Amino acid sequence: MPRTRSAAAPAAVAFAAAFAVSVGAAAPATAATRALAPSGDVFAIAEGPYGELFPDGRETRAEHPVLAVAVVRPDGSSDLLLVPGTAGAEVERLSSLLIGPDGETLHVLWQSGAGSPSLRLASRGADGAWAEVVDVSRGVAVLPGSPRAAATRDSAEIGGEEPEAGVRMRRNVLHVVWLEEAGGRTIYAPLVIEDGAYIGDHPLFALDELAPAAGGAETGAAAPAEGAALGPAIEPGDDGAAAVAAFIDPANGRLVTVELRMVSGELSEVANRVHDEIVDLAATLEPGSPDSLRSLAGGARAELLAAGGRLRPALLQLLAGELEAYILREGSDWAFQPEAMAERTRGVLVEIGSGFDHAPIRRVYAGERAQMIGVGRHLEGPARSHDLRLRVAAERTPPPETRGPTSLFLSGDGEDALVAWEVDGVVHFRESDRGAESGWGPVRALGVTAGDDPSLIVELLRDRVRSR
């Protein structure tokens, strides 16, 4: 078990370490080193030799570098908790400390090892127990200092034949991005957590392949070598159910911002039910027969109406009509491929359904560059699929005239951005401006210096762009 030490002094050590982070220093300028829980508990990260943080500890050698979490409660009591998986001889470096959107789960994301570190995640629930450490990067090289993360949440009524028979699933998603050490690709990993438990698997995606910048290199655009100096960024969206991420497309140096929004769990479950019904019906029908195709379309529609009681009635009726028309139009091409027909039909349902805003029904047209991505499937118990809708929110040239390590902040809708960097102790920033020739406004200086509280600097910059 990771060691817990109760005392006031460890908390002071952790907070001193957290305050020591500054813009342009070793830790990422946007890395969160402290977090506040709804209970009033404050968490802070300490990095250092095990023997200094845990003088009486026996889990590892005193000189081994470790991560620890200090917990300071409203009554003044405190604990120092060893982060599991950090007790080896490898160098450990914090990437992010987050409180999950449920307000109860603490997530510690860190880089382990020198050179090309791995990216790992440890999560501590409200009961104080640590979950098994997750290998986030799964062998893909991580550029030190580049990982960023944001958490989103939603819930869904799932299971049962009737709406009243369902159970509520609470879903958190930890969206993690980092820069691959070679090649300049931005890697994206969505980690799905159902009712507090990681589902056990997650895919990795290269964002420049999912959402490449429009066209090739443009006249006046930054060269890839310039853009590569600006690492990826990710922030929670305006409504808490989506995240926005920005990255440099290595092909032409364009700065691309995308919205990452999870598809509702109800819609994914209904699409799964229709998928399975198509496979079952296809096994009983004559391939290629027009009558069989009409029977298949009608049966799939009936299953959708039966399973979709938790969807809004207007959306359900729209999906039913689209589903039947799609199968009649396209189904003959897949007469001998029921699995392919079922999978593509499922995709169409998810794509159409996810393109609608909250009630009243309103179609969200976000251009032709939105796409659906499967990000996980929980196979223990009822099979549940998790889908994500990726939409390009903005494109622009990278900011000119930045010096040294540059931090990137995003508005909640992804349409605006702000960059910040430090020169001789002065923090400078520049905001996107769609009316300016370069796409960016003038350089301004922040009224606090890099030696001030770094979390205050980050808060000011983040609030500035999110208020636009």
C-alpha positions in Angstrom: 0.0 0.0 0.0 1.3 3.5 -0.7 2.5 5.1 2.4 0.4 7.8 4.2 2.0 10.2 6.6 -0.1 12.5 8.9 1.6 15.8 9.9 1.5 19.5 9.2 5.1 19.6 7.9 4.6 17.4 4.8 1.8 19.7 3.7 4.1 22.7 3.9 6.8 20.8 1.9 4.3 20.0 -0.8 2.9 23.5 -1.1 6.4 25.0 -1.2 7.2 22.6 -4.1 4.0 23.7 -5.8 4.7 27.4 -5.4 8.2 26.9 -6.8 6.8 26.3 -10.3 7.1 29.3 -12.6 6.4 30.2 -16.2 9.2 28.9 -18.3 10.6 26.7 -15.4 11.1 22.9 -15.5 7.4 22.0 -14.9 4.9 23.0 -17.7 3.6 26.5 -17.2 0.0 25.2 -17.4 0.6 22.2 -15.2 -1.8 22.2 -12.2 0.1 21.5 -9.0 -2.8 22.2 -6.6 -6.5 21.3 -6.6 -9.5 22.1 -4.4 -12.2 19.5 -3.7 -15.8 20.5 -3.0 -15.3 19.2 0.6 -12.7 22.0 1.1 -9.8 19.6 1.1 -6.8 21.1 -0.8 -4.3 18.8 -2.6 -0.8 19.7 -3.6 2.0 17.8 -5.3 5.5 17.3 -3.9 8.4 16.0 -5.9 11.6 14.9 -4.2 13.7 12.1 -2.7 11.7 9.5 -0.9 13.8 9.8 2.3 13.1 13.6 2.5 9.4 13.3 2.1 9.0 10.1 4.1 11.9 9.9 6.6 10.5 6.8 8.3 9.4 5.1 5.1 10.5 1.6 4.0 8.9 1.3 0.5 12.0 2.2 -1.5 15.5 3.7 -1.2 15.8 7.1 0.4 17.4 8.6 -2.7 14.8 7.5 -5.2 12.7 10.4 -6.6 9.0 10.1 -5.9 5.7 12.0 -6.2 3.6 12.6 -3.1 0.2 14.3 -2.6 -0.3 16.5 0.4 -3.9 16.7 1.6 -4.8 19.7 3.8 -8.3 19.5 5.3 -10.5 22.5 6.5 -9.8 21.6 10.1 -6.0 22.0 9.5 -5.1 18.3 9.6 -3.0 16.9 6.8 -1.7 13.8 5.2 1.1 13.1 2.8 0.3 10.3 0.4 2.9 8.5 -1.8 1.6 8.3 -5.4 1.6 4.6 -6.3 3.9 3.6 -9.1 6.5 6.3 -8.3 8.7 4.5 -5.8 11.2 3.2 -8.3 14.6 4.6 -9.3 13.1 6.4 -12.4 12.8 10.1 -12.5 9.2 11.2 -11.9 7.8 14.5 -13.2 4.3 15.8 -12.7 2.2 16.6 -15.7 -1.2 17.4 -14.2 -3.1 17.2 -10.9 -6.9 17.2 -11.4 -10.0 16.8 -9.4 -12.4 14.8 -11.6 -15.7 16.4 -12.6 -17.5 14.3 -10.0 -15.6 16.4 -7.4 -14.4 13.3 -5.6 -11.7 11.5 -7.6 -8.2 12.9 -7.7 -6.1 12.2 -10.8 -2.3 12.4 -10.9 -0.8 12.4 -14.4 3.0 12.1 -14.5 6.0 11.3 -16.7 8.1 8.4 -15.5 11.7 7.9 -16.6 14.4 10.0 -18.3 14.9 10.5 -22.0 11.6 9.3 -23.6 9.4 9.0 -20.5 6.2 7.0 -20.3 3.0 8.7 -19.3 1.1 7.2 -16.3 -2.0 7.9 -14.4 -2.9 7.2 -10.7 -6.5 7.9 -9.4 -7.6 8.1 -5.8 -11.4 7.8 -5.1 -13.5 9.4 -2.4 -12.9 6.3 -0.2 -9.2 7.0 -0.1 -8.2 3.9 -2.2 -5.9 4.2 -5.2 -6.9 2.5 -8.4 -4.4 0.5 -10.4 -1.9 2.7 -12.2 -2.8 3.2 -15.9 -0.1 3.2 -18.7 -1.5 6.2 -20.7 1.2 6.4 -23.4 1.3 2.7 -24.1 4.8 2.7 -25.5 4.4 5.8 -27.7 7.3 8.3 -27.0 6.4 11.3 -25.0 8.2 14.7 -25.4 9.1 15.7 -21.8 7.0 18.6 -20.5 4.4 18.4 -23.3 1.5 16.4 -21.8 -1.7 18.2 -20.9 -5.1 16.9 -19.6 -8.7 18.0 -19.1 -11.6 16.2 -17.5 -15.2 16.1 -18.7 -18.3 14.4 -17.3 -21.9 13.4 -18.2 -24.4 10.8 -17.2 -26.8 8.5 -19.0 -29.8 6.4 -18.3 -29.0 2.9 -19.6 -30.1 -0.7 -19.4 -33.6 -2.2 -19.2 -36.4 -2.5 -21.8 -38.3 0.5 -20.5 -37.1 4.0 -19.4 -38.1 3.4 -15.8 -36.1 0.2 -15.7 -32.8 1.9 -16.5 -29.9 2.8 -14.2 -27.9 6.0 -14.2 -24.3 5.7 -15.4 -22.0 8.5 -14.4 -19.1 8.9 -16.9 -15.9 10.9 -16.5 -13.5 11.2 -19.4 -9.9 12.2 -18.9 -8.7 13.7 -22.2 -4.9 13.6 -22.4 -2.7 15.1 -25.2 1.1 15.1 -25.6 3.7 15.7 -28.3 5.4 12.7 -29.7 9.1 12.9 -29.2 10.0 12.3 -32.9 7.8 13.5 -35.8 6.0 16.3 -34.1 2.6 14.5 -33.9 0.2 15.4 -31.2 -1.1 12.2 -29.6 -4.6 12.1 -28.0 -5.8 9.5 -25.4 -9.4 9.5 -24.1 -9.6 7.6 -20.8 -13.2 6.7 -20.0 -14.2 6.2 -16.3 -17.6 4.6 -15.6 -19.0 5.2 -12.1 -15.5 5.8 -10.8 -13.8 2.9 -12.5 -11.5 3.1 -15.6 -13.0 0.8 -18.3 -9.6 -0.9 -18.8 -8.6 0.1 -22.3 -8.2 3.2 -24.4 -7.1 4.0 -27.9 -4.4 6.5 -29.0 -4.9 8.9 -31.9 -2.7 11.3 -33.8 -4.8 14.5 -33.8 -3.2 15.8 -37.1 -4.5 12.6 -38.8 -8.0 13.0 -37.3 -8.3 16.7 -38.0 -5.6 17.9 -40.5 -5.4 21.5 -41.3 -7.3 22.5 -44.4 -5.2 22.3 -47.6 -1.4 22.2 -47.8 1.2 24.7 -46.6 0.0 28.3 -47.2 1.9 31.4 -48.2 2.9 33.2 -45.0 2.2 30.3 -42.7 4.7 29.3 -40.1 7.1 26.6 -41.1 6.6 23.3 -39.2 9.9 23.9 -37.3 8.5 27.1 -35.9 5.2 25.7 -34.9 6.7 22.7 -33.3 8.0 24.9 -30.5 4.4 25.4 -29.4 3.2 22.3 -27.5 -0.4 21.1 -27.4 -3.0 22.5 -25.1 -6.3 21.2 -23.8 -9.0 22.8 -21.7 -12.5 21.9 -20.5 -15.3 23.3 -22.7 -17.9 25.8 -21.7 -20.5 23.2 -20.6 -18.2 20.7 -18.8 -19.2 17.9 -21.2 -16.7 18.7 -23.9 -13.0 19.5 -24.1 -11.1 21.8 -26.6 -7.6 20.9 -27.7 -5.1 22.8 -29.9 -2.1 21.4 -31.8 0.3 22.3 -34.5 -0.2 20.4 -37.8 3.3 19.2 -38.6 2.5 19.2 -42.3 2.1 23.0 -42.6 2.6 24.6 -39.2 -1.1 25.6 -38.8 -2.5 25.9 -35.3 -5.7 23.7 -35.3 -8.3 23.8 -32.5 -10.8 20.9 -32.1 -13.8 20.3 -29.9 -13.9 16.8 -28.3 -17.5 16.0 -27.2 -18.7 12.7 -25.9 -21.8 11.3 -27.5 -24.6 10.7 -25.0 -24.5 7.3 -23.5 -28.2 6.8 -24.3 -27.6 7.3 -28.0 -24.6 5.0 -28.1 -26.6 2.3 -26.3 -29.5 2.6 -28.7 -27.2 2.4 -31.6 -25.7 -0.8 -30.2 -29.1 -2.3 -29.9 -29.9 -1.5 -33.5 -26.5 -2.9 -34.6 -27.2 -6.3 -32.8 -30.8 -6.4 -34.3 -29.5 -6.0 -37.8 -27.0 -8.8 -37.4 -29.7 -11.1 -35.9 -32.3 -10.2 -38.6 -29.8 -10.6 -41.5 -29.2 -14.2 -40.4 -32.8 -15.0 -41.0 -33.4 -13.2 -44.3 -32.5 -14.0 -47.9 -29.4 -11.8 -49.0 -30.1 -9.4 -51.8 -33.9 -9.8 -51.8 -35.8 -6.5 -51.9 -38.5 -7.9 -49.6 -35.7 -9.0 -47.2 -34.2 -5.5 -47.3 -37.6 -4.0 -46.4 -38.0 -6.5 -43.6 -34.6 -5.6 -42.3 -35.2 -1.9 -42.5 -38.6 -2.3 -40.7 -37.2 -4.5 -38.0 -34.3 -2.2 -37.3 -36.7 0.8 -37.1 -38.9 -1.2 -34.7 -35.9 -2.0 -32.5 -34.8 1.7 -32.5 -38.3 2.8 -31.4 -38.4 0.2 -28.7 -35.0 0.9 -27.3 -35.0 4.7 -27.7 -37.5 5.7 -25.1 -34.8 7.7 -23.3 -34.1 9.8 -26.3 -36.1 13.0 -27.0 -39.3 12.1 -29.0 -38.5 14.5 -31.9 -35.0 13.1 -32.2 -36.2 9.5 -32.0 -38.7 10.0 -34.8 -36.1 11.7 -36.9 -33.6 8.8 -36.3 -36.2 6.2 -37.1 -36.9 7.8 -40.5 -33.3 8.3 -41.3 -32.4 4.7 -40.3 -35.1 3.1 -42.5 -34.2 5.3 -45.5 -30.5 4.6 -45.1 -30.9 0.8 -45.0 -33.2 0.8 -48.0 -30.8 3.0 -50.0 -27.5 1.4 -49.0 -28.3 -2.0 -47.7 -28.2 -3.9 -51.0 -24.5 -3.1 -51.3 -23.8 -5.1 -48.1 -26.2 -7.9 -48.7 -23.6 -10.5 -47.9 -21.9 -8.4 -45.2 -24.3 -8.1 -42.3 -21.6 -7.1 -39.8 -20.4 -4.3 -42.1 -24.0 -3.2 -42.7 -24.7 -3.2 -38.9 -21.6 -1.2 -38.1 -22.1 1.4 -40.7 -25.7 1.8 -39.8 -24.7 2.2 -36.2 -22.2 4.9 -37.2 -24.9 6.8 -39.2 -27.2 6.8 -36.2 -24.5 8.1 -33.8 -23.4 10.8 -36.3 -26.9 12.1 -37.0 -27.9 12.0 -33.3 -24.8 13.7 -32.1 -25.3 16.6 -34.5 -28.2 17.9 -32.5 -28.1 20.3 -29.6 -30.0 20.0 -26.4 -33.8 20.5 -26.5 -35.5 22.0 -28.3 -34.1 20.0 -31.2 -31.7 22.0 -33.3 -29.3 20.7 -35.8 -25.7 21.9 -35.2 -24.0 22.4 -38.5 -20.3 22.6 -37.9 -19.1 22.2 -41.5 -18.0 19.0 -43.1 -15.1 18.3 -40.8 -16.9 16.8 -37.9 -16.4 13.1 -37.4 -17.3 10.2 -35.0 -14.7 8.2 -33.2 -15.1 5.1 -31.1 -13.0 5.7 -27.9 -13.8 2.6 -25.8 -16.0 -0.4 -25.2 -16.7 -1.8 -21.7 -17.1 -5.6 -22.0 -17.6 -6.4 -18.4 -21.4 -6.7 -17.7 -23.6 -5.1 -20.3 -21.6 -4.1 -23.4 -21.3 -0.3 -23.6 -19.7 1.6 -26.3 -18.3 5.2 -25.9 -18.2 7.5 -28.9 -16.8 10.9 -29.4 -17.6 13.7 -31.8 -14.6 15.6 -33.1 -15.2 19.0 -34.7 -12.6 21.5 -36.0 -13.4 24.8 -34.1 -10.7 27.1 -35.5 -7.5 27.3 -37.6 -4.9 30.0 -37.7 -1.2 30.6 -38.1 0.9 30.2 -35.0 1.6 33.4 -33.1 4.6 35.4 -34.3 7.3 36.9 -32.1 7.2 34.6 -29.1 10.4 34.0 -27.3 11.3 30.9 -25.2 8.9 28.3 -23.9 5.3 29.4 -24.8 2.1 28.3 -23.1 -1.2 28.2 -24.9 -4.6 28.8 -23.4 -8.0 28.3 -25.1 -11.5 29.7 -24.8 -14.3 27.3 -23.9 -15.6 27.0 -27.4 -12.1 26.7 -28.9 -12.5 29.7 -31.2 -10.1 32.0 -29.4 -6.6 31.5 -28.1 -3.9 33.2 -25.9 -0.2 32.5 -25.8 2.2 33.6 -23.0 5.9 33.5 -22.5 8.5 35.0 -20.1 11.4 37.2 -20.9 13.7 38.4 -18.1 11.1 37.8 -15.4 8.3 39.6 -17.3 5.3 37.6 -18.6 4.1 38.6 -22.0 0.9 37.5 -23.8 -0.8 37.8 -27.1 -4.4 37.1 -28.0 -5.9 35.8 -31.2 -7.6 38.4 -33.3 -9.6 37.3 -36.3 -9.6 40.9 -37.7 -5.8 41.2 -37.6 -3.7 40.4 -40.7 -1.5 37.9 -38.7 -4.5 36.5 -36.8 -3.0 37.8 -33.5 -3.3 41.0 -31.6 -0.4 43.0 -30.1 2.1 41.8 -27.5 1.2 42.9 -24.0 2.9 42.5 -20.6 1.2 41.0 -17.6 1.1 43.1 -14.5 2.7 40.4 -12.4 6.2 38.9 -12.8 7.3 35.3 -13.3 8.5 35.3 -9.7 4.9 35.7 -8.4 2.6 32.9 -7.6 2.5 30.8 -10.9 -1.0 29.5 -10.3 -2.2 33.1 -10.1 -0.5 33.8 -13.5 -2.1 30.8 -15.0 -5.5 31.7 -13.6 -5.3 35.2 -14.9 -4.4 34.2 -18.4 -6.9 31.3 -18.6 -9.7 33.6 -17.3 -8.8 36.3 -19.8 -9.2 34.1 -22.9 -12.3 32.3 -21.5 -14.1 35.6 -20.9 -13.9 36.6 -24.5 
